[in-house]
Amino acid sequence: MNNNDKIKESYKTATSYPDLAKKLSQIGVESYTVDTASGTILYRFKNGENILHEGNHNARTIAENFDSQKTIDAIRNNQQGKSDYPDFMNEIAAAGVRFYEATLSGDNKRVTYIGIGGFYEEAIP
């Protein structure tokens, strides 16, 4: 199974975001970046390989300025099962998140949500 197939399998079998992060890390993903407008994801592997998953929908409009409380609310809604991934992406776009970076290696595993004028960082359990 190639790394692209391993990524897809990780998403299919994950039961939660922490589980997904663990599965991606186990297959060698060190980090990945998601472009909020397009949904494009760049995966970076420990061995230097990069895999790009192109977004497959119309570009989202991103709010001009970053709003940390709206970002936190979007994250909590998703964690509590109140939103699916497309809704989550729309909510963080409305909060001004231009992209987010998930760091899956090292002692400080985290997701950093970044927009104009601010960012919010959350640890991955």
C-alpha positions as a Markdown table, in Angstrom:
| # | Residue | x | y | z |
|---|---|---|---|---|
| 1 | Met | 0.0 | 0.0 | 0.0 |
| 2 | Asn | 1.5 | 3.4 | -1.0 |
| 3 | Asn | 1.4 | 6.4 | 1.3 |
| 4 | Asn | -1.5 | 8.0 | -0.5 |
| 5 | Asp | -3.6 | 4.9 | 0.1 |
| 6 | Lys | -2.4 | 4.8 | 3.7 |
| 7 | Ile | -3.7 | 8.4 | 4.2 |
| 8 | Lys | -7.1 | 7.5 | 2.8 |
| 9 | Glu | -7.2 | 4.4 | 5.0 |
| 10 | Ser | -6.4 | 6.5 | 8.1 |
| 11 | Tyr | -9.3 | 8.8 | 7.4 |
| 12 | Lys | -11.7 | 5.8 | 6.8 |
| 13 | Thr | -10.8 | 4.0 | 10.0 |
| 14 | Ala | -10.3 | 6.9 | 12.5 |
| 15 | Thr | -12.8 | 7.2 | 15.3 |
| 16 | Ser | -11.9 | 10.7 | 16.4 |
| 17 | Tyr | -9.4 | 13.5 | 15.5 |
| 18 | Pro | -6.8 | 12.3 | 18.1 |
| 19 | Asp | -7.1 | 8.8 | 16.6 |
| 20 | Leu | -6.6 | 10.2 | 13.0 |
| 21 | Ala | -3.6 | 12.2 | 14.2 |
| 22 | Lys | -2.1 | 9.0 | 15.7 |
| 23 | Lys | -2.8 | 7.0 | 12.6 |
| 24 | Leu | -1.2 | 9.6 | 10.3 |
| 25 | Ser | 1.8 | 9.8 | 12.6 |
| 26 | Gln | 2.2 | 6.0 | 12.5 |
| 27 | Ile | 2.3 | 6.0 | 8.7 |
| 28 | Gly | 5.1 | 8.6 | 8.8 |
| 29 | Val | 3.2 | 11.9 | 8.4 |
| 30 | Glu | 5.1 | 14.6 | 10.4 |
| 31 | Ser | 2.8 | 17.5 | 9.6 |
| 32 | Tyr | 0.1 | 18.6 | 7.2 |
| 33 | Thr | -1.3 | 22.0 | 6.1 |
| 34 | Val | -4.9 | 22.6 | 5.1 |
| 35 | Asp | -5.9 | 25.6 | 2.9 |
| 36 | Thr | -9.3 | 26.7 | 4.2 |
| 37 | Ala | -10.5 | 28.3 | 1.0 |
| 38 | Ser | -9.8 | 25.4 | -1.3 |
| 39 | Gly | -9.6 | 22.4 | 1.1 |
| 40 | Thr | -6.3 | 21.5 | -0.4 |
| 41 | Ile | -4.1 | 19.5 | 2.0 |
| 42 | Leu | -0.3 | 19.1 | 1.8 |
| 43 | Tyr | 1.0 | 16.1 | 3.8 |
| 44 | Arg | 4.7 | 16.0 | 4.8 |
| 45 | Phe | 6.3 | 12.7 | 5.6 |
| 46 | Lys | 9.4 | 11.9 | 7.7 |
| 47 | Asn | 11.2 | 10.5 | 4.7 |
| 48 | Gly | 10.9 | 13.8 | 2.8 |
| 49 | Glu | 7.9 | 12.8 | 0.6 |
| 50 | Asn | 5.1 | 15.3 | 0.2 |
| 51 | Ile | 1.6 | 14.4 | -1.0 |
| 52 | Leu | -0.9 | 17.0 | -2.2 |
| 53 | His | -4.6 | 16.3 | -2.0 |
| 54 | Glu | -6.4 | 18.9 | -4.1 |
| 55 | Gly | -9.6 | 20.4 | -2.8 |
| 56 | Asn | -12.7 | 19.3 | -4.7 |
| 57 | His | -15.2 | 22.1 | -4.3 |
| 58 | Asn | -15.7 | 25.8 | -4.9 |
| 59 | Ala | -13.4 | 28.1 | -2.9 |
| 60 | Arg | -14.8 | 29.2 | 0.5 |
| 61 | Thr | -14.8 | 32.9 | 1.3 |
| 62 | Ile | -12.6 | 33.7 | 4.3 |
| 63 | Ala | -13.5 | 36.4 | 6.7 |
| 64 | Glu | -11.0 | 39.3 | 6.5 |
| 65 | Asn | -9.8 | 39.2 | 10.1 |
| 66 | Phe | -9.1 | 36.3 | 12.5 |
| 67 | Asp | -11.6 | 35.8 | 15.3 |
| 68 | Ser | -10.1 | 33.5 | 18.0 |
| 69 | Gln | -13.5 | 32.9 | 19.8 |
| 70 | Lys | -15.3 | 31.9 | 16.6 |
| 71 | Thr | -12.3 | 29.6 | 15.8 |
| 72 | Ile | -12.6 | 27.9 | 19.2 |
| 73 | Asp | -16.4 | 27.6 | 18.9 |
| 74 | Ala | -15.9 | 25.9 | 15.5 |
| 75 | Ile | -13.4 | 23.5 | 16.9 |
| 76 | Arg | -15.6 | 22.6 | 19.9 |
| 77 | Asn | -18.7 | 22.2 | 17.7 |
| 78 | Asn | -16.8 | 19.7 | 15.7 |
| 79 | Gln | -15.3 | 17.9 | 18.7 |
| 80 | Gln | -18.8 | 17.5 | 20.2 |
| 81 | Gly | -20.2 | 16.1 | 17.0 |
| 82 | Lys | -22.3 | 19.2 | 16.3 |
| 83 | Ser | -20.7 | 19.7 | 12.9 |
| 84 | Asp | -19.2 | 17.5 | 10.2 |
| 85 | Tyr | -15.9 | 18.4 | 8.4 |
| 86 | Pro | -17.5 | 20.5 | 5.7 |
| 87 | Asp | -19.4 | 22.5 | 8.3 |
| 88 | Phe | -16.3 | 22.8 | 10.4 |
| 89 | Met | -14.4 | 24.2 | 7.4 |
| 90 | Asn | -17.1 | 26.7 | 6.7 |
| 91 | Glu | -17.1 | 27.8 | 10.3 |
| 92 | Ile | -13.4 | 28.4 | 10.5 |
| 93 | Ala | -13.6 | 30.3 | 7.2 |
| 94 | Ala | -16.2 | 32.5 | 8.8 |
| 95 | Ala | -13.7 | 32.9 | 11.7 |
| 96 | Gly | -11.0 | 34.2 | 9.4 |
| 97 | Val | -8.8 | 31.0 | 9.4 |
| 98 | Arg | -6.8 | 31.1 | 6.2 |
| 99 | Phe | -5.1 | 27.8 | 6.8 |
| 100 | Tyr | -4.2 | 25.4 | 9.6 |
| 101 | Glu | -1.1 | 23.3 | 10.3 |
| 102 | Ala | -1.2 | 20.0 | 12.2 |
| 103 | Thr | 2.2 | 19.1 | 13.8 |
| 104 | Leu | 2.1 | 15.3 | 14.5 |
| 105 | Ser | 5.7 | 14.7 | 15.5 |
| 106 | Gly | 7.7 | 15.6 | 18.6 |
| 107 | Asp | 6.6 | 16.4 | 22.1 |
| 108 | Asn | 4.4 | 19.4 | 21.1 |
| 109 | Lys | 1.7 | 17.8 | 18.9 |
| 110 | Arg | -0.7 | 20.6 | 18.0 |
| 111 | Val | -2.9 | 22.2 | 15.4 |
| 112 | Thr | -2.3 | 25.9 | 14.7 |
| 113 | Tyr | -5.1 | 27.9 | 13.1 |
| 114 | Ile | -3.8 | 31.0 | 11.3 |
| 115 | Gly | -5.5 | 34.1 | 9.9 |
| 116 | Ile | -4.8 | 37.7 | 9.3 |
| 117 | Gly | -4.1 | 39.4 | 12.7 |
| 118 | Gly | -3.9 | 36.2 | 14.8 |
| 119 | Phe | -3.8 | 32.5 | 15.4 |
| 120 | Tyr | -5.0 | 29.9 | 17.8 |
| 121 | Glu | -3.1 | 26.8 | 18.8 |
| 122 | Glu | -4.5 | 23.7 | 20.4 |
| 123 | Ala | -2.7 | 20.6 | 21.7 |
| 124 | Ile | -3.5 | 17.2 | 20.2 |
| 125 | Pro | -4.1 | 14.7 | 23.0 |
